[in-house]
Amino acid sequence: MARYSRQIIDSVLERTDLVRLIDTRVSLKKKGKDYWACCPFHHEKTASFSVSADKQIYYCFGCHVHGNALDFLMAYERLGFLEALEMLADQAGVVLPKEEISSESDQRLPALRAVLERSLALYRAALGGSPQAQQYWQSRGITAKSIEDFELGYAPEGQRILAELGKTPRERELLLDAGVLGKSSEGRLYERFRGRIIFAIRDGRGRLSGLAGRSIDGREPKYLNSPETPLYHKAQILFGLDRARNGIRRMQKVVLVEGYLDVISLHQAGVDYAVAASGTALGETQLETLFRASNEVILCFDGDRAGRQAAQRAVALSPSHLRPGRLLRVLFLPEGEDPDSLVRTQGAQAFTNLLSAAKPAVDVYLEFLQADYDLQRGDELAQFRRLARAFLDRLADPDLAMVYQERLQLRPAGIPATPPAMSVHVPVQVSPWRGAWGRLLALFLRHPEAPGWAGLDAALLRRFRTNRGEMAALARALEISAEITHLSSQTLCLALAEEPDGESYLALAMQDADAEDPLQTEEVVPRAVERANEELRRLRSLALGRLGDRSGIGSLTAEERAELRRNLRQKRAAKVAQR
């Protein structure tokens, strides 16, 4: 994976207009100095999604989602970090440096991928010379266009790969490490996929990661995938995801099926939002990848015993992934049918009609669980309720958990039987930090790079940070800013967003400040800092005076007495200056 420096990432963000980026996807309206829209990440009727042109960050006062251009692209387009960065860089005209390789294993990746691509090219060329393989694809109803689109091929018997691509020890080593060749216990090299039709396995970015072979002459195993290699990690790959992204975005859902041929047949029939797990049962990483692709995931399983067992394993993984706004449903096909056979015999419409009958994953889990117990028996009912409660307690969506707790009468004590009605629109949040110190904090959040802040007596501020929440918040913001190399309102706000009071920081920073003239910032900040220092010195003098009154001047240290005298002189000088 490429590792780009902070400077490279910042240069891309600096050349990106966040308002324009979001406005091409969500209609923004200018109000004051910022832009507003209904939040694209939760349902609402009144705009609470704010985009700041000067800070180049967005914040929703309803659901509190926030971030910069990279965060928005990753969330809205459901891209990985590198994909989003590359897209922004391309739009901004920034040439990203070549991947920075950090390990010996990484250095081999381009060479491994190259030899894998060359092997696939040979397999694709060999398909035309195999009547048996061509007849197999015809018997499955796979068109020439699908063969081309999905890069299907055939691995002939014999030693073709070794003869053409493995002429040197170095080439044979790469073929072995890429999983194209295997090695017997006697040390003999052999071609792993010989005599099989070939599927190209690409990752979500379209990069070739591995191969799969299916026997067409009855030999076992029926399917043979690449072994684990530096390129291919079966627990992370979803077959067809690179080709399904447009369909997923259009349909706002993704369907997971069990087989590679199911995916190809569905895409050929127009159901181009289908993917499959690669050589393994659905795992945690793949499930999260599905949800990154779409908030609605439908798991489609054959109706036989193996399909039901696979479904049971899948729904058992679901609780931590079922966050608010996500839908996970399960569809069991009629006995004896799979997606491939269904669309070939009944058409795509028959399959899409069945999708509407998919059940919520929680229902499916509870049905599987209930089947193990006789609920007419008190002890078995109690065991069922305990296990059901344990499952529901793990759900990441508290509202979803409450619905099922109510339905099964598992509601914990103290929670009302009917949850309070929630308004679709959450009123704009007002920061709890107000008054003079709140205004000073807001000014700092908007212009942290102003040189005048260096004059603020941070030591005194830390001393009195417990006096007011605004003072503590400003002190923490100053501490965070000191750790930021390229300080700006954007970087500071995003860093503070991760703090316990992050929402309050963002709410204050994003509140309209049209009265503030940015051209006068260099004058405004020093004046605000001086007023703050005067107040801090006043508080310090009062504290020292109270200590002297309580315990006598002699109780003060020499430094404290000197500080008290200095504060009094500064106070008198300030009064004289005001006359």
Order of alpha helices (4+ residues) and beta strands (2+ residues): alpha-alpha-beta-beta-beta-beta-beta-alpha-alpha-alpha-alpha-alpha-alpha-beta-alpha-alpha-beta-beta-beta-beta-beta-beta-alpha-beta-alpha-beta-alpha-beta-alpha-beta-alpha-alpha-beta-alpha-alpha-alpha-alpha-alpha-alpha-alpha-alpha-alpha-alpha
